[in-house]
Amino acid sequence: MTAASVQQSTLDLVTRGRARRARRRVLVTSILVIAVAATYLVSLMVGQSFYSPAEVWGVITGQLVPGASFTVGELRLPRSTVGLLAGACFGIGGAVFQTMLRNPLASPDIIGINAGASAAAVVGIVFLSLDQTPVAILATVGALVTALSIYLLAYKDGGAGARFILIGIGVAAIFNSVVAYVLSRAAEWDLQAAMRWITGNLNGASWNEAVPLAVAVVIGVPVILWLSRDLELMRLGDDTAAALGVPVERRRVMLIIAAVTLLAFATAAAGPISFVAFLAGPIAARMLGPVGSPVLVAGLFGALLVLVADFVGQYLLGLRLPVGVVTGVLGAPYLIFLLIRSSRSGGTL
């Protein structure tokens, strides 16, 4: 076999591998898009009253449908929209941090970022008596300050790695203590609003929460998708990414700001829904295989997870549970599995 034929054979293998991975990505993305759309539609149709797809479509297009205009248009539609957008934000934000730090434990709800947003929001509700929009702004600032503080504290020849995670866990403990203290000082009328930041809850979701969240998605998601190629190269390590032309520190700061903005607005709208960011990234990576950015697929899976968990918590368990309780039940066993696997593998996740 000549050198030319060997090169051609290698090129053919690489080409077929790329085509196979591209087909897999298209298939996985298409299945998740269909699943999210179907679940979203079911969440609008099914409840204490059932409405047909035609009636739901009539409400969406602005027609007056007796009964459905209020139930679907004022209750179910904003709730499902907030759930879909918040789940996508949590999934994308989690995938960014897990990929950037090369560790599935580097989830925003474990390393303190969600805790920072929640603490800021609870302080705004209880002590400052702020409404939804100022609370969202305060939560965003709190999450950004928390993330950048962890980054600066962890920075030593690059901020990635175990230091970031360990410092983040400590910061999360501090902010969880702040939240507990604030709740202990809350008046009765503030306690219910503040508690949504603890469990994650879509009850009472309205367009006041959905619109700012949608704006954050429209601005933040394209930025992260634009940076996703560099994010994928950062998975190989900072030195390798820099050798391939990635300005690592600049991209890391940009990714942190974009991801934290999505996480903060999602937390402001629905509270820190447990383990969605933690679960979506690793599951998306397993769906796609070892190559390719999991960001978009993680966002779709996060949206699907929140919609399904909210439906289960509302209608299938015999009592109405906040969505964060259901996702917490799903996420806690996976966290235990990761810790056991880490222990058996000598600390490698």
C-alpha positions as a Markdown table, in Angstrom:
| # | Residue | x | y | z |
|---|---|---|---|---|
| 1 | Met | 0.0 | 0.0 | 0.0 |
| 2 | Thr | 1.5 | 3.3 | -1.1 |
| 3 | Ala | 1.7 | 6.4 | 1.1 |
| 4 | Ala | -0.9 | 8.2 | -1.0 |
| 5 | Ser | -3.4 | 5.3 | -0.5 |
| 6 | Val | -2.8 | 5.3 | 3.2 |
| 7 | Gln | -3.4 | 9.1 | 3.4 |
| 8 | Gln | -6.6 | 8.7 | 1.3 |
| 9 | Ser | -7.8 | 5.9 | 3.5 |
| 10 | Thr | -7.2 | 8.0 | 6.6 |
| 11 | Leu | -9.0 | 11.0 | 5.0 |
| 12 | Asp | -11.9 | 8.8 | 4.2 |
| 13 | Leu | -12.1 | 7.5 | 7.8 |
| 14 | Val | -12.0 | 11.1 | 9.2 |
| 15 | Thr | -14.7 | 12.2 | 6.7 |
| 16 | Arg | -17.0 | 9.3 | 7.5 |
| 17 | Gly | -16.5 | 10.0 | 11.3 |
| 18 | Arg | -17.4 | 13.6 | 10.9 |
| 19 | Ala | -20.4 | 12.8 | 8.8 |
| 20 | Arg | -21.5 | 10.2 | 11.4 |
| 21 | Arg | -21.1 | 12.6 | 14.3 |
| 22 | Ala | -23.0 | 15.3 | 12.3 |
| 23 | Arg | -25.9 | 12.9 | 11.7 |
| 24 | Arg | -26.0 | 12.0 | 15.4 |
| 25 | Arg | -26.0 | 15.6 | 16.4 |
| 26 | Val | -28.9 | 16.4 | 14.0 |
| 27 | Leu | -30.8 | 13.4 | 15.1 |
| 28 | Val | -30.4 | 14.1 | 18.9 |
| 29 | Thr | -31.3 | 17.8 | 18.4 |
| 30 | Ser | -34.3 | 17.0 | 16.3 |
| 31 | Ile | -35.7 | 14.5 | 18.8 |
| 32 | Leu | -35.2 | 16.9 | 21.7 |
| 33 | Val | -36.9 | 19.8 | 19.8 |
| 34 | Ile | -39.9 | 17.5 | 19.0 |
| 35 | Ala | -40.0 | 16.3 | 22.7 |
| 36 | Val | -39.8 | 19.9 | 24.0 |
| 37 | Ala | -42.5 | 21.1 | 21.7 |
| 38 | Ala | -44.8 | 18.2 | 22.5 |
| 39 | Thr | -44.3 | 18.6 | 26.2 |
| 40 | Tyr | -44.9 | 22.3 | 26.0 |
| 41 | Leu | -48.2 | 21.7 | 24.1 |
| 42 | Val | -49.3 | 19.0 | 26.6 |
| 43 | Ser | -48.7 | 21.4 | 29.5 |
| 44 | Leu | -51.0 | 23.9 | 27.8 |
| 45 | Met | -53.7 | 21.4 | 27.1 |
| 46 | Val | -53.8 | 19.2 | 30.2 |
| 47 | Gly | -54.8 | 20.3 | 33.7 |
| 48 | Gln | -57.9 | 20.5 | 35.8 |
| 49 | Ser | -59.6 | 21.2 | 32.5 |
| 50 | Phe | -58.6 | 19.8 | 29.1 |
| 51 | Tyr | -58.5 | 22.0 | 26.0 |
| 52 | Ser | -57.9 | 20.7 | 22.5 |
| 53 | Pro | -54.9 | 21.8 | 20.3 |
| 54 | Ala | -57.3 | 23.9 | 18.3 |
| 55 | Glu | -58.5 | 25.8 | 21.4 |
| 56 | Val | -54.9 | 26.3 | 22.6 |
| 57 | Trp | -53.9 | 27.6 | 19.1 |
| 58 | Gly | -56.8 | 29.9 | 19.2 |
| 59 | Val | -55.6 | 31.4 | 22.5 |
| 60 | Ile | -52.0 | 31.7 | 21.2 |
| 61 | Thr | -53.2 | 33.5 | 18.1 |
| 62 | Gly | -55.3 | 36.0 | 20.1 |
| 63 | Gln | -58.8 | 34.6 | 19.6 |
| 64 | Leu | -61.3 | 34.7 | 22.4 |
| 65 | Val | -62.0 | 31.1 | 23.5 |
| 66 | Pro | -64.5 | 30.7 | 26.4 |
| 67 | Gly | -62.7 | 29.3 | 29.4 |
| 68 | Ala | -59.4 | 28.7 | 27.6 |
| 69 | Ser | -58.6 | 32.4 | 27.2 |
| 70 | Phe | -58.1 | 32.7 | 30.9 |
| 71 | Thr | -56.9 | 29.3 | 31.9 |
| 72 | Val | -54.5 | 28.8 | 29.0 |
| 73 | Gly | -53.6 | 32.4 | 28.2 |
| 74 | Glu | -53.2 | 33.8 | 31.7 |
| 75 | Leu | -52.2 | 30.7 | 33.7 |
| 76 | Arg | -50.7 | 27.9 | 31.7 |
| 77 | Leu | -49.0 | 29.8 | 28.9 |
| 78 | Pro | -46.8 | 32.1 | 31.0 |
| 79 | Arg | -46.1 | 29.2 | 33.4 |
| 80 | Ser | -45.0 | 26.8 | 30.7 |
| 81 | Thr | -43.0 | 29.6 | 28.9 |
| 82 | Val | -41.1 | 30.5 | 32.0 |
| 83 | Gly | -40.4 | 26.8 | 32.7 |
| 84 | Leu | -39.2 | 26.2 | 29.1 |
| 85 | Leu | -36.9 | 29.3 | 29.1 |
| 86 | Ala | -35.6 | 28.8 | 32.6 |
| 87 | Gly | -34.8 | 25.2 | 31.9 |
| 88 | Ala | -32.9 | 26.1 | 28.8 |
| 89 | Cys | -31.0 | 28.8 | 30.7 |
| 90 | Phe | -30.0 | 26.4 | 33.5 |
| 91 | Gly | -29.1 | 23.7 | 31.0 |
| 92 | Ile | -26.9 | 26.0 | 28.9 |
| 93 | Gly | -25.3 | 27.6 | 31.9 |
| 94 | Gly | -24.5 | 24.3 | 33.5 |
| 95 | Ala | -23.0 | 22.9 | 30.3 |
| 96 | Val | -20.8 | 26.0 | 29.9 |
| 97 | Phe | -19.3 | 25.7 | 33.4 |
| 98 | Gln | -18.9 | 21.9 | 33.3 |
| 99 | Thr | -17.2 | 22.0 | 29.9 |
| 100 | Met | -15.0 | 25.0 | 30.7 |
| 101 | Leu | -13.8 | 23.5 | 34.0 |
| 102 | Arg | -13.8 | 19.9 | 32.7 |
| 103 | Asn | -15.7 | 18.5 | 35.6 |
| 104 | Pro | -19.4 | 17.5 | 35.9 |
| 105 | Leu | -19.4 | 18.8 | 39.5 |
| 106 | Ala | -18.8 | 22.3 | 38.2 |
| 107 | Ser | -22.5 | 23.1 | 38.1 |
| 108 | Pro | -23.7 | 26.5 | 39.0 |
| 109 | Asp | -26.1 | 25.1 | 41.7 |
| 110 | Ile | -23.1 | 23.4 | 43.4 |
| 111 | Ile | -20.4 | 26.0 | 43.1 |
| 112 | Gly | -22.3 | 28.9 | 44.6 |
| 113 | Ile | -23.5 | 30.9 | 41.6 |
| 114 | Asn | -27.2 | 30.1 | 42.0 |
| 115 | Ala | -26.8 | 30.6 | 45.8 |
| 116 | Gly | -25.4 | 34.1 | 45.2 |
| 117 | Ala | -28.3 | 35.0 | 43.0 |
| 118 | Ser | -30.8 | 33.6 | 45.5 |
| 119 | Ala | -29.2 | 35.5 | 48.4 |
| 120 | Ala | -29.3 | 38.8 | 46.5 |
| 121 | Ala | -32.9 | 38.2 | 45.5 |
| 122 | Val | -34.1 | 37.2 | 49.0 |
| 123 | Val | -32.4 | 40.2 | 50.5 |
| 124 | Gly | -34.1 | 42.4 | 47.9 |
| 125 | Ile | -37.5 | 40.9 | 48.7 |
| 126 | Val | -37.3 | 40.8 | 52.5 |
| 127 | Phe | -35.2 | 43.9 | 53.4 |
| 128 | Leu | -35.7 | 46.2 | 50.4 |
| 129 | Ser | -39.3 | 45.3 | 49.4 |
| 130 | Leu | -38.4 | 45.2 | 45.7 |
| 131 | Asp | -40.7 | 44.1 | 42.9 |
| 132 | Gln | -39.9 | 41.5 | 40.2 |
| 133 | Thr | -37.8 | 43.6 | 37.8 |
| 134 | Pro | -35.5 | 45.1 | 40.5 |
| 135 | Val | -35.2 | 41.7 | 42.1 |
| 136 | Ala | -34.2 | 40.2 | 38.7 |
| 137 | Ile | -31.5 | 43.0 | 38.3 |
| 138 | Leu | -30.3 | 42.4 | 41.8 |
| 139 | Ala | -30.1 | 38.6 | 41.3 |
| 140 | Thr | -28.2 | 39.1 | 38.1 |
| 141 | Val | -25.7 | 41.4 | 39.8 |
| 142 | Gly | -25.4 | 39.0 | 42.8 |
| 143 | Ala | -24.7 | 36.1 | 40.5 |
| 144 | Leu | -22.1 | 38.0 | 38.4 |
| 145 | Val | -20.3 | 39.3 | 41.5 |
| 146 | Thr | -20.3 | 35.7 | 43.0 |
| 147 | Ala | -19.0 | 34.1 | 39.8 |
| 148 | Leu | -16.2 | 36.7 | 39.2 |
| 149 | Ser | -15.3 | 36.6 | 42.9 |
| 150 | Ile | -14.9 | 32.8 | 42.8 |
| 151 | Tyr | -12.9 | 33.2 | 39.6 |
| 152 | Leu | -10.5 | 35.7 | 41.2 |
| 153 | Leu | -10.1 | 33.7 | 44.3 |
| 154 | Ala | -9.3 | 30.6 | 42.3 |
| 155 | Tyr | -7.0 | 32.3 | 39.8 |
| 156 | Lys | -3.5 | 30.9 | 39.9 |
| 157 | Asp | -1.9 | 30.2 | 36.5 |
| 158 | Gly | -5.5 | 30.0 | 35.2 |
| 159 | Gly | -8.7 | 29.9 | 37.1 |
| 160 | Ala | -10.0 | 26.5 | 35.9 |
| 161 | Gly | -9.9 | 23.3 | 37.8 |
| 162 | Ala | -10.5 | 21.9 | 41.3 |
| 163 | Arg | -9.8 | 25.3 | 43.1 |
| 164 | Phe | -12.7 | 26.9 | 41.3 |
| 165 | Ile | -15.1 | 24.1 | 42.4 |
| 166 | Leu | -13.8 | 23.9 | 46.0 |
| 167 | Ile | -13.9 | 27.7 | 46.5 |
| 168 | Gly | -17.4 | 27.7 | 44.9 |
| 169 | Ile | -18.7 | 25.1 | 47.3 |
| 170 | Gly | -17.4 | 27.2 | 50.2 |
| 171 | Val | -19.1 | 30.3 | 48.8 |
| 172 | Ala | -22.3 | 28.4 | 48.3 |
| 173 | Ala | -22.3 | 27.5 | 52.0 |
| 174 | Ile | -21.8 | 31.1 | 53.0 |
| 175 | Phe | -24.7 | 32.3 | 50.8 |
| 176 | Asn | -27.0 | 29.5 | 51.9 |
| 177 | Ser | -26.3 | 30.7 | 55.5 |
| 178 | Val | -27.2 | 34.3 | 54.4 |
| 179 | Val | -30.5 | 33.0 | 52.9 |
| 180 | Ala | -31.4 | 31.1 | 56.1 |
| 181 | Tyr | -30.7 | 34.2 | 58.2 |
| 182 | Val | -32.8 | 36.5 | 55.9 |
| 183 | Leu | -35.7 | 34.0 | 56.0 |
| 184 | Ser | -35.6 | 33.9 | 59.8 |
| 185 | Arg | -36.1 | 37.7 | 59.7 |
| 186 | Ala | -38.8 | 37.8 | 57.0 |
| 187 | Ala | -42.3 | 39.0 | 57.7 |
| 188 | Glu | -45.1 | 36.6 | 57.0 |
| 189 | Trp | -46.1 | 38.3 | 53.7 |
| 190 | Asp | -42.6 | 38.2 | 52.4 |
| 191 | Leu | -41.8 | 34.6 | 53.4 |
| 192 | Gln | -43.8 | 33.0 | 50.7 |
| 193 | Ala | -42.2 | 35.1 | 47.9 |
| 194 | Ala | -38.8 | 34.5 | 49.4 |
| 195 | Met | -39.3 | 30.7 | 49.7 |
| 196 | Arg | -39.5 | 30.4 | 45.9 |
| 197 | Trp | -35.7 | 31.1 | 45.8 |
| 198 | Ile | -35.1 | 28.1 | 48.0 |
| 199 | Thr | -37.1 | 25.4 | 46.2 |
| 200 | Gly | -37.6 | 26.7 | 42.6 |
| 201 | Asn | -41.3 | 27.2 | 41.8 |
| 202 | Leu | -43.3 | 28.1 | 38.8 |
| 203 | Asn | -46.5 | 28.8 | 40.7 |
| 204 | Gly | -47.7 | 32.3 | 40.0 |
| 205 | Ala | -45.4 | 32.7 | 37.0 |
| 206 | Ser | -46.6 | 35.5 | 34.7 |
| 207 | Trp | -45.5 | 37.5 | 31.7 |
| 208 | Asn | -43.7 | 39.9 | 34.1 |
| 209 | Glu | -41.2 | 37.0 | 34.7 |
| 210 | Ala | -41.3 | 35.6 | 31.1 |
| 211 | Val | -40.5 | 38.7 | 29.2 |
| 212 | Pro | -37.2 | 39.7 | 30.9 |
| 213 | Leu | -36.2 | 36.0 | 30.8 |
| 214 | Ala | -37.0 | 35.9 | 27.0 |
| 215 | Val | -34.9 | 39.0 | 26.4 |
| 216 | Ala | -31.9 | 37.4 | 28.3 |
| 217 | Val | -32.3 | 34.3 | 26.2 |
| 218 | Val | -32.4 | 36.2 | 22.9 |
| 219 | Ile | -29.2 | 38.1 | 23.9 |
| 220 | Gly | -27.2 | 35.5 | 25.8 |
| 221 | Val | -27.8 | 32.3 | 23.9 |
| 222 | Pro | -26.4 | 33.5 | 20.6 |
| 223 | Val | -23.3 | 34.8 | 22.4 |
| 224 | Ile | -22.7 | 31.4 | 24.0 |
| 225 | Leu | -23.3 | 29.6 | 20.7 |
| 226 | Trp | -20.8 | 31.9 | 19.0 |
| 227 | Leu | -18.2 | 31.1 | 21.7 |
| 228 | Ser | -19.1 | 27.3 | 21.7 |
| 229 | Arg | -16.2 | 26.4 | 19.4 |
| 230 | Asp | -13.7 | 28.0 | 21.7 |
| 231 | Leu | -15.5 | 26.4 | 24.6 |
| 232 | Glu | -15.1 | 23.0 | 23.0 |
| 233 | Leu | -11.4 | 23.6 | 22.5 |
| 234 | Met | -11.0 | 24.6 | 26.2 |
| 235 | Arg | -12.2 | 21.2 | 27.1 |
| 236 | Leu | -8.8 | 19.9 | 25.9 |
| 237 | Gly | -7.0 | 22.0 | 28.5 |
| 238 | Asp | -5.9 | 25.6 | 28.7 |
| 239 | Asp | -2.5 | 25.0 | 27.2 |
| 240 | Thr | -3.9 | 23.1 | 24.2 |
| 241 | Ala | -6.6 | 25.6 | 23.6 |
| 242 | Ala | -4.1 | 28.5 | 23.7 |
| 243 | Ala | -1.8 | 26.6 | 21.3 |
| 244 | Leu | -4.8 | 26.4 | 18.9 |
| 245 | Gly | -5.3 | 30.1 | 19.0 |
| 246 | Val | -8.0 | 30.5 | 21.7 |
| 247 | Pro | -7.5 | 33.6 | 24.0 |
| 248 | Val | -8.3 | 31.5 | 27.0 |
| 249 | Glu | -8.7 | 34.0 | 29.8 |
| 250 | Arg | -10.6 | 36.5 | 27.7 |
| 251 | Arg | -13.0 | 33.8 | 26.4 |
| 252 | Arg | -13.4 | 32.3 | 29.9 |
| 253 | Val | -14.5 | 35.7 | 31.3 |
| 254 | Met | -16.9 | 36.2 | 28.4 |
| 255 | Leu | -18.4 | 32.8 | 28.9 |
| 256 | Ile | -18.8 | 33.3 | 32.6 |
| 257 | Ile | -20.6 | 36.6 | 32.1 |
| 258 | Ala | -22.9 | 35.3 | 29.4 |
| 259 | Ala | -23.7 | 32.0 | 31.3 |
| 260 | Val | -24.2 | 33.8 | 34.6 |
| 261 | Thr | -26.6 | 36.3 | 33.1 |
| 262 | Leu | -28.8 | 33.5 | 31.8 |
| 263 | Leu | -28.6 | 31.7 | 35.2 |
| 264 | Ala | -29.4 | 34.9 | 37.1 |
| 265 | Phe | -32.5 | 35.7 | 35.0 |
| 266 | Ala | -33.7 | 32.1 | 35.2 |
| 267 | Thr | -33.3 | 32.2 | 39.0 |
| 268 | Ala | -35.1 | 35.5 | 39.2 |
| 269 | Ala | -38.0 | 34.1 | 37.2 |
| 270 | Ala | -38.3 | 30.6 | 38.7 |
| 271 | Gly | -36.0 | 30.4 | 41.7 |
| 272 | Pro | -32.9 | 28.1 | 41.8 |
| 273 | Ile | -34.5 | 24.9 | 40.4 |
| 274 | Ser | -32.4 | 22.2 | 41.8 |
| 275 | Phe | -30.0 | 20.1 | 39.7 |
| 276 | Val | -31.2 | 21.1 | 36.2 |
| 277 | Ala | -27.9 | 22.7 | 35.4 |
| 278 | Phe | -26.1 | 19.8 | 37.1 |
| 279 | Leu | -28.0 | 17.1 | 35.1 |
| 280 | Ala | -28.4 | 18.6 | 31.6 |
| 281 | Gly | -24.7 | 19.0 | 30.6 |
| 282 | Pro | -23.5 | 15.4 | 31.3 |
| 283 | Ile | -26.7 | 13.8 | 29.8 |
| 284 | Ala | -26.3 | 16.0 | 26.7 |
| 285 | Ala | -22.6 | 15.0 | 26.4 |
| 286 | Arg | -23.6 | 11.3 | 26.6 |
| 287 | Met | -26.2 | 11.8 | 23.9 |
| 288 | Leu | -23.8 | 13.5 | 21.6 |
| 289 | Gly | -20.7 | 11.4 | 22.3 |
| 290 | Pro | -17.2 | 12.7 | 23.1 |
| 291 | Val | -16.9 | 15.2 | 20.3 |
| 292 | Gly | -18.9 | 18.4 | 19.8 |
| 293 | Ser | -20.2 | 21.2 | 22.1 |
| 294 | Pro | -23.1 | 20.0 | 24.3 |
| 295 | Val | -24.4 | 23.6 | 24.9 |
| 296 | Leu | -27.5 | 23.6 | 22.6 |
| 297 | Val | -28.5 | 20.0 | 23.4 |
| 298 | Ala | -28.1 | 20.7 | 27.2 |
| 299 | Gly | -30.4 | 23.7 | 26.8 |
| 300 | Leu | -33.0 | 21.6 | 25.1 |
| 301 | Phe | -32.7 | 18.8 | 27.7 |
| 302 | Gly | -32.9 | 21.4 | 30.5 |
| 303 | Ala | -36.1 | 22.8 | 29.1 |
| 304 | Leu | -37.6 | 19.3 | 28.7 |
| 305 | Leu | -36.6 | 18.4 | 32.2 |
| 306 | Val | -38.3 | 21.4 | 33.8 |
| 307 | Leu | -41.5 | 21.0 | 31.8 |
| 308 | Val | -41.8 | 17.3 | 32.6 |
| 309 | Ala | -40.9 | 17.8 | 36.3 |
| 310 | Asp | -43.4 | 20.6 | 36.6 |
| 311 | Phe | -46.2 | 18.5 | 35.0 |
| 312 | Val | -45.3 | 15.5 | 37.2 |
| 313 | Gly | -45.3 | 17.7 | 40.4 |
| 314 | Gln | -48.6 | 19.3 | 39.5 |
| 315 | Tyr | -50.7 | 16.4 | 38.3 |
| 316 | Leu | -49.2 | 12.9 | 38.7 |
| 317 | Leu | -48.2 | 12.5 | 42.4 |
| 318 | Gly | -51.5 | 13.2 | 44.1 |
| 319 | Leu | -50.3 | 16.4 | 45.6 |
| 320 | Arg | -48.9 | 19.6 | 44.1 |
| 321 | Leu | -45.1 | 19.9 | 44.5 |
| 322 | Pro | -42.8 | 22.7 | 43.4 |
| 323 | Val | -40.8 | 21.8 | 40.3 |
| 324 | Gly | -37.6 | 22.1 | 42.3 |
| 325 | Val | -38.6 | 19.3 | 44.6 |
| 326 | Val | -39.1 | 16.9 | 41.7 |
| 327 | Thr | -35.8 | 17.9 | 40.0 |
| 328 | Gly | -34.1 | 17.5 | 43.4 |
| 329 | Val | -35.3 | 14.0 | 43.7 |
| 330 | Leu | -33.9 | 13.2 | 40.2 |
| 331 | Gly | -30.6 | 15.0 | 40.7 |
| 332 | Ala | -29.6 | 13.9 | 44.2 |
| 333 | Pro | -29.0 | 10.2 | 43.2 |
| 334 | Tyr | -26.9 | 11.3 | 40.3 |
| 335 | Leu | -24.7 | 13.4 | 42.5 |
| 336 | Ile | -24.2 | 10.5 | 44.8 |
| 337 | Phe | -23.3 | 8.3 | 41.8 |
| 338 | Leu | -20.7 | 10.9 | 40.7 |
| 339 | Leu | -19.2 | 11.0 | 44.1 |
| 340 | Ile | -19.0 | 7.3 | 44.4 |
| 341 | Arg | -17.4 | 7.0 | 41.0 |
| 342 | Ser | -14.9 | 9.7 | 41.9 |
| 343 | Ser | -13.9 | 7.8 | 45.1 |
| 344 | Arg | -13.4 | 4.6 | 43.2 |
| 345 | Ser | -11.4 | 6.2 | 40.4 |
| 346 | Gly | -9.0 | 8.0 | 42.8 |
| 347 | Gly | -10.7 | 11.4 | 42.5 |
| 348 | Thr | -11.2 | 11.6 | 38.8 |
| 349 | Leu | -14.8 | 12.4 | 37.6 |
